Amino acid sequence: MKVIGLLGGMSWESSIEYYRIVNERVRERAGGLHSAHCVMYSVDFAEIERLQVSGDWAEAGDRLAEAAAALAMAGADFVVLCTNTMHKVADQITVLPLLHLGDATADAVQKAGVTGVGLLGTAFTMEQDFYRDRLAAHGLDVLVPDEDDRAEVHRIIYEELVVGVVRDDSRDTYRKVIQRLVDRGAEGVILGCTEIELLVGQDDSPVPVFPTTRLHAELAADHALGLAPIPGSSQG
């Protein structure tokens, strides 16, 4: 079994889910008492968030590259960056193969036969090109909420979900945002922030949802077991 390098802490609320899901997946696939070979480097999210807000993405990328190097030294065979937003600096992580969250998600969307998807996430993920373009490169048409909805989706992530607050009224807000995306033609909805799955799931949407944390973690486990390649690479 390959060793999974989990680069987390952004936020640790969702990093817990990564650890749980990769181990559940390995147990499901391998049976018995099997669990995942994995190591985790958890950053201080307050420091990363400060760099996000200031727009110092280069420094943020340098810090994640250093963390990835530590994972390599700890024996990781590949990196799983446990955050959608910070895939903006994914190209700076070169010390190990990277299982890109956008590729994992796009692969699942394509397998579901969906081409037009709504995207929920942080303002950075919804408004900047790095994530939408990655999805579009797989042939997907990506819709994002309007400006007011984007602001509220972002606020709920940073003010509530990353500190472990899950509110029924916020769930209702997300349901309404999802419905407006569906009304505009979305055939599916990507939950493109690793904390969103703490709030909403398939029962909250009239169309298929694509939970990026689960998709990413399960693919990582499958790759570690030799059951799936890293999308877009020749890695076995």
HUNOR-V344206 format. One line per field, one symbol per residue. psi: psi as a letter, one per 40 degrees, with the letter a starting at -180 (. if undefined). burial: + if it has 16 or more other ideal C-beta (glycine too) atoms within 10 Angstrom, else -. A space follows every 50 residues. Layout:
# HUNOR-V344206
psi=???
burial=???
This chain:
# HUNOR-V344206
psi=hihhhhgaegidddddddddddddddddddibeiiihiihhhihdddddd dddeegdddddddddddddddddeeidihhhfhddeedfdeehediihgh dddddddddddefhdhiihiaidddddiddddddddeeeihhiiiidddd dddddddddcdeeehhiddddddddddddddddeeheihhgfheedeedi adeeieihighdddddddddddddeeeiihheieh.
burial=-++++++++++++++-+++-++++++---------++++++-+-+--++- ++----+--++-+++-++--++---+++++++++++++++-++-++++++ +++++++++----+-+++++++++++---+++-++--+-+-++++---++ -+++-+++-+++-------+--+++-+++-++---+++++++++++++++ ---++-+++++++++++++++++++--+-+++----
